[in-house]
């Protein structure tokens, strides 16, 4: 009986040592698994103009024209019953004190309904360029030229 117990003990002991040893392939597999579990942090810069902006129409205080600058350079404009979609390109200036950022917008689709100013015209395909003057982080002016005296619209950021 002692021989059977001793031999069983030795077999179990040997079996444990053979399973405890790792091969280099197993080590590489565990390292690859640990590397895949590492969290990757990705930082995306987005244009400062991104978000929802509202512009009151001076001749119609009851109506607000909205500009929603979204990701992937998409813009949606809503003015009363008019809806437009298109693309925008916001080009910040490296010389922030001397030169205003530029904003290009191209309207791809418009439903050709009446807007806040009472006009109804199809603007599909139109390309517009504005200069953006930042009053503060929540207020911008759209300007026809880079000069301060040619600004024609004030937009306020719509807070969530």
C-alpha angles and dihedrals in degrees: 000000000000089000092053093048092046094047091047090050092050092048092051091047093051092046091054093052093050091053093045094060114088124209121225088250090058091049091052091047092053092047091051090049091051091048091052090052092056110111115239117212116209121193118203122191114215129193114268089231093061114120140050120319130183128207122195114219109231093215094046113037091177093064129069125194112217128208116193110192104195138180120287088039093283121150130193119194122195122185115167104301094346119103124184133177128192148122132288136194117201111198112191117206122240088210097059095172097049104031132039123226116260126231122199119191129185118190110218100175135017130175092218096230129140115287131210093274091055095252126129115196133140108244096178110141094016118138118204132186123202135174113229119220113192113215090177135326091286102039130060136170125218109220131189092217136018089261122099096233096062099064114127107172137045118204126191124202111248108228119219 
